[in-house]
Amino acid sequence: MPNFKLIRVWSCIVALSCVSALMGQDADYKMQGEYSGTVSADGELKFGLQVIALGDSKFTGVGYRGGLPGDGWDKSEPKRVENVKSVDGKLMFEAWDATVQVANGVATVLVDGQSIGELSRLERKSSTLGKKPPQGAVVLFDGSSVDGWEHKGKPANMTDDGLLKQGAQSKKKFGDHKLHIEFLLPYMPKARGQGRGNSGLYLQGRYEVQMLDSFGLSGENNECGGIYSIKKPDENMCYPPMQWQTYDVEFHAAKFADGKKIEDAWMTVAHNGVVIHDKVKLPKKTTAAPNNEGPEPGFVYLQNHGNEVRYRNIWAVRMDLDKASGASESETNQDCVLELNREQEARQSNENYKAQIEMDMNYALYLPAEYEKKKIGH
């Protein structure tokens, strides 16, 4: 017989750990973040620093010449200093023949014990944060309800403060469209790799732009902003966890004739207002996509990996206006057809959902220490 008391205790621990991950209010969290400023070395030089919390007062520092990514970085190789432990609330990074001392929201750059400049901690905001849907846009989520979303055949979930939870797909479906979405990654300092704040935005349920806490990483195709398994972002624009971020996507669907694909889908993606993919062709569906490639429109899918990712302000603008504009007869007929096909599509994707449930459970029980052993991918 199962030990139900033990199960209840374990459930409480898991629930509390999820809440802590979202709140992220420990001393390490307060030191983690982005720093920017100038130093005096052969003139005034701008530098950026990213401080990444690893748990237990350990941090990695990444320095950028010219400024932070998206804010002046000259694209030279960043300087990484791994696994430095803070002592009495201070961090000391050795880089570029200098010592960078981080304390109380300031990174002081020292050479031979003398300060040559300071970098101040800042919290950047995307230039498209809070962007309003234009006239004629399809508002998918505005915090008032989840009527436009479902989760594996059941209603999607929303928090008490009006945020959409991970693991949801839109009831409306789209061909060519532009999409705006805002997302919040949880603070999970002891997690690593794909177990750290993982979700994903799937256009048409087919092509994924990865969502992951990749703050300070190199920026690969399986990291934040990457088109999963297809292309890495031109620049890693991932902000620290617990800061709102944006994706603005222009998506053009694949074209089919006589049941065969004759033209790949493509997309342009801006992450936090910076273009990281420019008209990138999509030769295949991406890993774990619930839909196969096809001529039919598809839903917006927000992946569930068991991490507490949150979303708000989601809207889309249809670009195939000759097929859908306002409350036209063609759109009404299309919506009717999609409604009739929904049950059939749900049955067809049932096996995909079962597989996804197994993946979700794997990630919900994921132990960071086992990451290198298991080499867990997506």
SULURZI-V128661 format. One record per backbone hydrogen bond with DSSP energy under -0.5 kcal/mol. NH is the residue of the N-H (numbers start at 1). CO is the residue of the C=O. Records with the same first field share a line. If there is no record, write none. Layout:
NH = CO, CO
This chain:
4 = 2
7 = 3
8 = 4
9 = 5
10 = 6
11 = 7
12 = 8
13 = 9
14 = 10
15 = 11
16 = 12
17 = 13
18 = 14
19 = 15
20 = 16
21 = 17
22 = 18
23 = 19
24 = 20
30 = 26
31 = 27
32 = 28
33 = 51
34 = 122
35 = 49
36 = 120
37 = 47
38 = 118
39 = 45
40 = 116
41 = 39, 43
45 = 39, 43
47 = 37
48 = 64
49 = 35
50 = 62
51 = 33
52 = 50, 60
53 = 51
54 = 58
55 = 58
58 = 55
59 = 84
60 = 52
61 = 81
62 = 50
63 = 79
64 = 48
66 = 46
67 = 64
68 = 71
71 = 68
73 = 68
74 = 65
79 = 63
80 = 78
81 = 61
84 = 59
86 = 57
87 = 90
90 = 87
91 = 102
93 = 100
95 = 93, 98
98 = 95
99 = 110
100 = 93
101 = 99, 108
102 = 91, 100
103 = 101, 106
106 = 103
107 = 119
108 = 101, 106
109 = 117
110 = 99, 108
111 = 114
114 = 111
116 = 109
117 = 109
118 = 38
119 = 107
120 = 36
121 = 105
122 = 34
124 = 122
127 = 272
129 = 126
131 = 128
137 = 134
138 = 316
139 = 137
140 = 138, 314
141 = 314
149 = 146
150 = 169
151 = 154
154 = 151
156 = 149
159 = 163
162 = 159
164 = 311
165 = 157
166 = 309
167 = 302
168 = 302
169 = 150
170 = 300
171 = 148
174 = 298
177 = 251
178 = 317
179 = 249
180 = 315
181 = 247
182 = 312
183 = 245
184 = 310
187 = 21
188 = 186
191 = 188
195 = 192
196 = 193
197 = 195
199 = 211
201 = 209
202 = 200, 301
203 = 201, 207
205 = 202, 299
206 = 203
207 = 203
208 = 206
209 = 201
210 = 208, 226
211 = 199
213 = 196
214 = 212
217 = 214
223 = 220
225 = 210
226 = 223
227 = 231
228 = 208, 226
230 = 227
231 = 227
234 = 276
237 = 235
242 = 185
243 = 240
245 = 183
247 = 181
248 = 270
249 = 179
250 = 268
251 = 177, 249
252 = 266
255 = 263
257 = 260
260 = 257
262 = 255
263 = 255
265 = 282
266 = 252
267 = 280
268 = 250
269 = 277
270 = 248
271 = 274
272 = 246, 270
274 = 271
276 = 269
277 = 269
279 = 277
280 = 267
282 = 265
283 = 281
286 = 206
289 = 286
291 = 205
298 = 174
300 = 172
301 = 202, 299
302 = 168
303 = 200, 301
305 = 198, 303
307 = 198
309 = 307
310 = 184
311 = 164
312 = 182
314 = 141
315 = 180, 313
316 = 138
317 = 178
319 = 176
320 = 176
321 = 319
323 = 320
324 = 320
328 = 325
332 = 328
333 = 329
334 = 330
335 = 331
336 = 332
337 = 333
338 = 334
339 = 335
340 = 336
341 = 337
342 = 338
343 = 339
345 = 341
346 = 342
347 = 343
348 = 344
349 = 345
350 = 347
353 = 349
354 = 350
355 = 351
356 = 352
357 = 353
358 = 354
359 = 355
360 = 356
361 = 357
362 = 358
363 = 359
364 = 360
365 = 361
366 = 363
368 = 366
370 = 367
371 = 368
374 = 370
375 = 371
376 = 371
